[in-house]
Every structure is written in C-alpha cells, then in structure tokens.
C-alpha cells in the first residue's frame, strides 16, 4: 500500500531537524577549535634594573622580591546551541508536496480498487466453479439414477419373462399330463402295449424245454423310433433257455411299433409275456 502524505511530511521534518542539528554541531566544533588554536599574545616581564656601586657588593644586599605568578586566563563561556527548525517551504515546494500527496492518494485508491476487483473476480470464479461442480454432481447423480432405474427395469423384465416362461411350461406340462391321462383312460396305451406284446410273441421261437403256461415279466428299454436298447426278464416260470429265447424275441421285434399318440411314448416298458399255447 502507498505511503500516506502525513507520514512523508513527518519523515521530511525529522530529516530537516537531524540535518540542522548536525550543521550546528559542526559550526560549534569549528568555532571552539579556532578559539583554542589561536596562541595568546606574548607577555613581557617587567625587570627593574639598579646601578650599584662596586662598593655596594662589599655590603650584604637584601634579596630581590620574587616575581608574581601570571594569572591563568579564564575559559570563554560556551555559546548556547541555537535550535533551528525546518525551513519554511516555498510555494513551489508546497505545490509539489500537494501534487505528491494527490498522486499518493490516487495510487492508494487505485490499489484499493485493484484489490477489490481482484477479490471480486476471484469470488465470481469460485462461484462459477462451485456452480459447475454442483452441475456435474447433479448430472452424475442423474446418470447413476438412470442406470439404476434401467437395471431395475431390466431385472423386473427378466423376472417377468422367467415367470411367464415358468407359467407357460407349467401350463404345457399340465396340459400334457391331462392329455396323457385322457389318452390312457381311453385305452390307447393298453392297445399300444398289446401291439408290442403281440409282435414279441410272433418273434418268439419256443425252446424244447418250454412248458405250457409260460408267464414272465419283461422290462424293455427303447428310444424314439422304437429301437430296443436293453431287455431284462424279471419274474418268469420258465428255465434259462426260455428266458434267453424271450430276450432274443424282443430284439428281433425291434423296432417296436410306435404309439398312436406321441404323448404315450415311454422309454421303459413293462410287458407281461404270456404266449398262447
């Protein structure tokens, strides 16, 4: 911040007083030196002479009086130091000081305005940055909320799709079961199993050891299309030759006749083998 005019005037006054004091001390020192350096005037001693007769020496003479001592000159009194104040400024100096004061005030005012402007600009910049940060935070929060909402909507849609799919599968399963029950209750299953049994009996070659009244349970595994994949004879009143002949008859009967309705197809069948004697 610029120096105030009053401070500058006080500084100038102090400087003038200091210079005046120095000049006064120098003058006093010079005057004192001149006083002590000037030699005092030479003093002549008064000598009294007497013409004495030679005979006078034959008699004792009184002693001459001793000379009086010279008086020591008293030191001159020191002149008191005269305090001198600052010189009266001229109109030009007054005008110049007034101009400097005016410029200093203008500089101080300009400095204050510049500081205030910089503070205002900094505050506006901070407010803009704060507003931009809030805007970015709001945009980010909206984006996150949209992503979360989309994820929830997608999850709900997937759950609805799976629920609908399960409902459709359950409905189809129920319909299939109802259809199978309806078909089986109509006697179509028994008719199909009877066709398979008759085909196996036609393919059976009766062994010599077979007795009258053969009654055996045969477990048959097949694939779609009727091809037999496995045969096992369960309870049977025949010997081993009869069992083997029944298994061979099942394989010769492959592929087995298809069911009248695809819903009746069973991979594993249980057939009662009772050939007519």
BELQUI-V897729 format. One record per backbone hydrogen bond with DSSP energy under -1.0 kcal/mol. CO is the residue of the C=O (numbers start at 1). NH is the residue of the N-H. If there is no record, write none. Layout:
co->(CO:CO)
nh->(NH:NH)
This chain:
co->(4:5:6:7:8:9:10:11:12:13:14:15:16:17:18:19:20:21:22:23:24:25:26:27:28:29:30:31:32:33:34:53:55:90:91:92:93:94:95:96:97:98:99:100:101:102:103:104:105:106:107:108:109:110:111:112:113:114:115:116:117:118:119:120:121:122:123:124:125:126:127:128:129:130:131:132:133:134:135:136:137:138:139:140:141:142:143:144:145:146:147:148:149:150:151:152:153:154:155:156:157:158:159:160:161:162:163:164:165:166:167:168:169:170:171:172:173:174:175:176:177:178:179:180:181:183:184:187:188:189:190:191:192:193:194:195:196:197:198:199:207:216:217:218:219:220:221:221:223:226:227:230:232:235:239:240:241:242:243:244:245:246:247:248:249:261:262:267:269:271:273)
nh->(8:9:10:11:12:13:14:15:16:17:18:19:20:21:22:23:24:25:26:27:28:29:30:31:32:33:34:35:36:37:38:56:58:94:95:96:97:98:99:100:101:102:103:104:105:106:107:108:109:110:111:112:113:114:115:116:117:118:119:120:121:122:123:124:125:126:127:128:129:130:131:132:133:134:135:136:137:138:139:140:141:142:143:144:145:146:147:148:149:150:151:152:153:154:155:156:157:158:159:160:161:162:163:164:165:166:167:168:169:170:171:172:173:174:175:176:177:178:179:180:181:182:183:184:185:188:187:191:192:193:194:195:196:197:198:199:200:201:202:203:210:273:234:271:232:269:229:230:226:256:223:221:219:217:243:244:245:246:247:248:249:250:251:252:253:264:265:222:220:218:216)
